[in-house]
Amino acid sequence: MVKSENNEEKEKVKIMFGVNSTEIFVILGVLVLLFGGSKIPELARGIGQGIREFKSGIKEIKDPINDITGEIQNSVNGVARDINRETREIKQTIKNG
């Protein structure tokens, strides 16, 4: 029982891409050794800005696609309503016969 609780805790600690806390500390240690402590904030800002620009670019691509998809869905719904209405009218005509 204790073993499964430890596994659950490890799963909770995992972050994006399956990286756990120990791996994050190792990566941070390597970064400090490579770039020095004073460069880390500058690197983090650069990475943050890159991620923001990437998300903005994705949004610029997704928004028009979502708009077009919505228009297509509305058209399909309109056609489906028309078909249903016509089907009911045909059934009523056959029934009244």
N, C-alpha and C positions, 0 to 999 in steps of 0.2 A: 504494500500500500504506500509506503514511504517513497519507494522508487518511482511510482507513477506520479506522485505529487511533485517530485523533483523534475520529472520530465515535463509536467504541465508548467512549472515555473520557468523552465528553460524555454519552452515554446512562447511564453508570455514575453520573455526578454528579447526574443528574436525580433529583428527589425526588418526593414526592406531588404529584399533579395536573400533572405535567410541568413543574414549576418548577425551573430550573437554578440553579447557585450564584450567577451574576451577578445574576439576578433577586432572589434572597434578600437579597443585600447591598444592592441598591437599596431593597427593601422595608424592611430594617432601618434604612437611612439616613433614609428618610422618617419612620419611627416615632420615631427619635431627634430629628429636627427638630420633629415635631409635639408629642411628649409630654415630651421631655427625657430624659436618661439615667437619672434617678432613678425615673421612672415605668415604665420598661420591665420590670423584674422583677415589679412589681405587675400589669401587664397580662398578662405571661406566666403568672403564677399564676392569674389570673382565667380566661384561656383554657384552661389545663390543667384547672382545676376544672370548667369548662363541658364540656370533652371527656369527663372522667371521668363526670360526671352523665349526659351523653348516652349513653355506652356502657352505663352502669348501666341506664338506661331501656330501651335496646335489649335488653339481657339479660333484663330483666323481661318483655318482650314475647315474646322468642324461646323462653325456657325452657318456658312452658306449651304453646306451639305444638309444640316438639320432643317434649314428653311425649305430647301427643295424637297426633302423627304416629307416634311409636313404638308406641303402643297400636293404632292403625289398622294399621300394618305387621304387628304380631304377629297381629292378627285375620285379616288377609289371608293370612298364611303358614299359619295354622291351617286356614282354609278350603281353601287350595291343597293342603295335606296330606290333608285329608278327601276332596277330589275325586280326587286321585291314588290314594288307597287304594280308593275306590269303583270307580274305573276299572279298577284291577288286578283287583279282585274280579269285576267284570262280564266282563272279558276271560278270566279263569280259568273262570268259569261257562260262557261261550260255547265255550271250548276243550274243556272236559270234556263239554259238551253234551248 
